[in-house]
């Protein structure tokens, strides 16, 4: 009996020793050769139902369901650029939330920006912005970000002007945001809605109405470039009778030995950089 117990104990010790060795070896291997966790593409694992299904089964709790979807979307959000042909999974989440709680403003503002900048789902972003603007048509932020996405991500200047023209006449655009005013005027110039002289007149009007020194400095910079281009085109066309020989700041343009006119300060053509 004692012999049997010793034999059983010996086997148990061997098993424990083997298990201990295996566990120790596994731990050492893990330490020296760590394995990266498997990468799971959220586009393939996210669950998105059609908005009509959410609306059908809300049972009167659409706001609660939209809040739950909003929180879940924020927690599950990823930063992987979308490269598919349709729309990213987050677009469908924001779309569903817009159907459940149409007046949820942050869904349009945050959703549009996230899709445009992070997910690179630029057409999905435009649709989310457009849904928000149906309810908030004169909202500065929605129009501004929608216009930026259209102009610089999609590359559709006409679409960008559709948004930007909605806020062009707002006092804050005219007197507080010279860079935005400049972007809108450059888009209008590129699309043929305005010529360079008309842009100059509009910018000059904004300059006359502004009392902000920083804004005025920016506007003066734009106005100098526009006037220099207009004047030098006229002077170098040799039709000097009706051409101004003084720049925006009153300095005289110089004539080079080869007979061409140039400005005394550096300037760049007033155009939108692509």
C-alpha positions in Angstrom: 0.0 0.0 0.0 2.8 2.4 1.0 4.7 1.4 -2.2 1.6 2.2 -4.3 1.2 5.6 -2.6 4.9 6.5 -3.2 4.5 5.4 -6.8 1.4 7.5 -7.3 3.1 10.5 -5.6 6.1 10.1 -7.9 3.9 10.2 -11.0 2.1 13.3 -9.6 5.3 15.1 -9.0 6.5 14.3 -12.5 3.3 15.6 -14.0 3.6 18.8 -11.9 7.2 19.2 -12.9 6.4 18.8 -16.6 3.5 21.2 -16.3 5.6 23.7 -14.5 8.3 23.4 -17.2 5.8 23.9 -20.0 4.2 26.9 -18.2 7.6 28.4 -17.5 8.7 27.8 -21.1 5.5 29.4 -22.5 6.0 32.4 -20.2 9.6 32.8 -21.3 8.6 32.5 -25.0 5.9 35.1 -24.5 8.3 37.4 -22.8 11.0 37.2 -25.5 8.7 36.7 -28.5 5.5 38.6 -27.8 2.7 38.0 -30.2 0.7 40.9 -31.5 -3.1 40.6 -30.9 -5.0 39.8 -34.1 -6.2 42.9 -36.0 -9.9 43.0 -36.5 -11.3 45.2 -39.2 -14.2 47.1 -37.7 -15.8 47.4 -41.2 -16.2 43.7 -41.2 -17.4 43.2 -37.6 -19.7 46.2 -37.0 -23.4 45.6 -36.9 -25.5 48.2 -38.7 -29.2 47.8 -39.3 -31.1 49.8 -41.8 -32.5 53.0 -40.2 -36.1 51.9 -41.0 -35.6 48.8 -38.7 -34.4 51.0 -35.9 -37.4 53.2 -36.3 -39.8 50.3 -36.5 -38.7 48.6 -33.2 -38.1 51.7 -31.0 -41.4 51.1 -29.2 -41.5 54.8 -28.5 -38.0 55.0 -27.1 -36.3 56.5 -30.1 -34.4 59.0 -28.0 -33.1 56.3 -25.7 -32.0 54.1 -28.6 -30.3 57.0 -30.4 -28.4 57.9 -27.2 -27.3 54.3 -26.9 -26.2 54.1 -30.5 -24.3 57.4 -30.1 -22.4 56.2 -27.0 -21.7 52.8 -28.6 -20.4 54.5 -31.8 -18.1 56.8 -29.8 -16.7 53.8 -27.8 -16.3 51.7 -30.9 -14.9 54.4 -33.2 -11.7 53.6 -35.1 -9.2 55.7 -37.0 -8.7 53.5 -40.0 -9.3 55.3 -43.3 -12.1 53.8 -45.3 -11.1 52.5 -48.7 -14.3 50.8 -49.9 -16.7 51.8 -52.7 -19.8 52.6 -50.6 -19.6 54.1 -47.1 -17.9 53.3 -43.8 -19.7 51.6 -40.9 -19.7 54.9 -38.9 -21.6 56.6 -41.7 -24.5 54.2 -41.2 -24.4 54.7 -37.5 -24.7 58.5 -37.8 -27.4 58.0 -40.5 -29.4 55.8 -38.1 -29.1 58.3 -35.3 -30.3 61.1 -37.6 -33.4 59.1 -38.3 -34.1 58.3 -34.6 -33.3 61.8 -33.3 -33.4 64.3 -36.2 -32.7 67.4 -34.1 -29.5 65.9 -32.5 -27.1 68.7 -33.7 -23.9 67.1 -32.6 -24.5 64.0 -34.7 -24.3 66.1 -37.8 -21.4 68.3 -36.7 -19.2 65.7 -35.1 -20.3 62.9 -37.5 -19.5 65.0 -40.6 -16.1 66.0 -39.3 -15.1 62.5 -38.2 -16.2 60.9 -41.5 -14.4 63.6 -43.5 -11.1 63.9 -41.6 -10.6 60.6 -39.8 -12.4 58.0 -41.8 -11.9 59.7 -45.2 -15.5 58.9 -46.1 -15.9 62.3 -47.8 -19.2 61.6 -49.6 -20.7 60.1 -46.4 -19.6 63.2 -44.6 -21.3 65.4 -47.2 -24.6 63.5 -46.8 -24.5 63.8 -43.0 -23.8 67.5 -43.3 -26.6 68.0 -45.8 -29.1 66.2 -43.4 -28.1 68.5 -40.6 -28.5 71.6 -42.8 -32.0 70.7 -43.7 -32.8 71.4 -40.0 -30.2 74.1 -39.4 -29.8 75.8 -42.8 -28.1 78.9 -41.6 -25.8 77.3 -39.1 -22.3 78.7 -39.4 -20.3 75.6 -38.3 -22.2 73.1 -40.4 -22.0 75.2 -43.5 -18.3 76.0 -42.9 -17.2 72.3 -42.4 -19.5 71.1 -45.2 -17.9 73.7 -47.5 -14.4 72.8 -46.5 -15.1 69.1 -47.1 -16.6 69.8 -50.5 -13.8 72.2 -51.6 -10.7 70.5 -50.2 -11.7 66.8 -49.9 -14.1 66.2 -52.7 -12.8 69.0 -54.9 -16.3 70.2 -55.9 -16.1 74.0 -55.9 -19.7 74.4 -56.9 -20.9 72.2 -54.0 -18.6 74.1 -51.7 -20.1 77.4 -52.8 -23.5 76.1 -52.1 -22.6 75.9 -48.5 -20.3 78.9 -48.2 -22.8 81.2 -49.9 -25.2 80.5 -47.1 -22.9 82.2 -44.6 -21.1 84.7 -46.8 -23.1 87.6 -45.6 -23.0 86.8 -41.9 -21.3 89.7 -40.0 -18.7 87.4 -38.4 -17.6 86.2 -41.8 -17.3 89.7 -43.2 -15.4 91.2 -40.2 -13.9 88.3 -38.1 -12.8 85.6 -40.5 -10.7 87.1 -43.4 -9.3 83.7 -44.3 -12.8 82.2 -44.8 -13.9 85.3 -46.7 -10.8 84.9 -48.9 -11.6 81.2 -49.5 -15.1 81.9 -50.6 -14.0 84.7 -52.9 -11.3 82.5 -54.4 -13.9 79.8 -55.0 -16.2 82.3 -56.7 -13.3 83.5 -58.8 -12.3 79.9 -59.8 -15.9 79.0 -60.7 -16.4 82.2 -62.7 -19.0 83.7 -60.4 -16.8 86.8 -59.9 -14.0 88.4 -61.8 -10.8 89.7 -60.1 -12.1 93.3 -60.0 -15.3 92.3 -58.4 -13.4 90.3 -55.8 -11.3 93.4 -55.0 -14.4 95.6 -54.6 -16.0 93.1 -52.2 -12.8 92.7 -50.1 -12.4 96.5 -50.0 -15.9 96.8 -48.7 -15.2 94.3 -45.9 -12.0 96.2 -45.1 -13.9 99.5 -44.8 -16.4 97.8 -42.4 -13.9 96.1 -40.2 -12.4 97.6 -37.0 -10.3 94.6 -36.1 -6.6 95.3 -36.6 -5.6 91.6 -37.2 -8.4 91.2 -39.7 -7.5 94.4 -41.4 -3.9 93.3 -41.8 -5.0 90.1 -43.5 -7.4 92.0 -45.8 -4.7 94.5 -46.7 -2.4 91.6 -47.7 -5.1 90.2 -50.0 -6.0 93.6 -51.4 -2.4 94.3 -52.2 -2.0 91.1 -54.2 -5.3 91.6 -56.1 -4.6 95.2 -57.0 -1.0 94.4 -58.0 -2.2 91.7 -60.4 -4.8 93.9 -61.9 -2.5 96.9 -62.4 0.5 95.0 -63.7 -1.6 93.1 -66.2 -2.9 96.5 -67.4 0.6 98.2 -67.4 2.4 95.3 -69.1 -0.3 95.2 -71.8 1.1 98.6 -72.8 -2.3 100.2 -72.4 -0.9 102.5 -69.8 -3.3 105.4 -70.3 -6.0 104.0 -68.0 -3.7 102.0 -65.7 -2.9 102.8 -62.1 0.8 103.1 -61.5 0.5 103.0 -57.7 0.0 99.9 -55.6 -2.6 99.4 -52.8 -0.3 101.2 -50.3 0.4 104.1 -52.6 3.9 103.1 -53.7 4.8 103.5 -57.4 5.3 100.4 -59.5 8.9 100.1 -60.9 9.8 99.7 -64.5 12.5 97.2 -65.4 15.2 97.7 -68.0 13.3 95.5 -70.4 10.3 97.7 -70.2 8.1 95.6 -67.9 6.4 96.9 -64.8 6.7 95.2 -61.4 5.6 95.8 -57.8 8.1 96.8 -55.1 6.9 94.1 -52.8 6.5 90.4 -53.3 3.0 89.2 -54.1 1.3 86.0 -55.2 -1.7 85.6 -57.5 -4.9 85.5 -55.6 -6.0 82.0 -56.3 -7.1 78.9 -54.5 -4.2 76.5 -53.8 -5.1 72.9 -54.8 
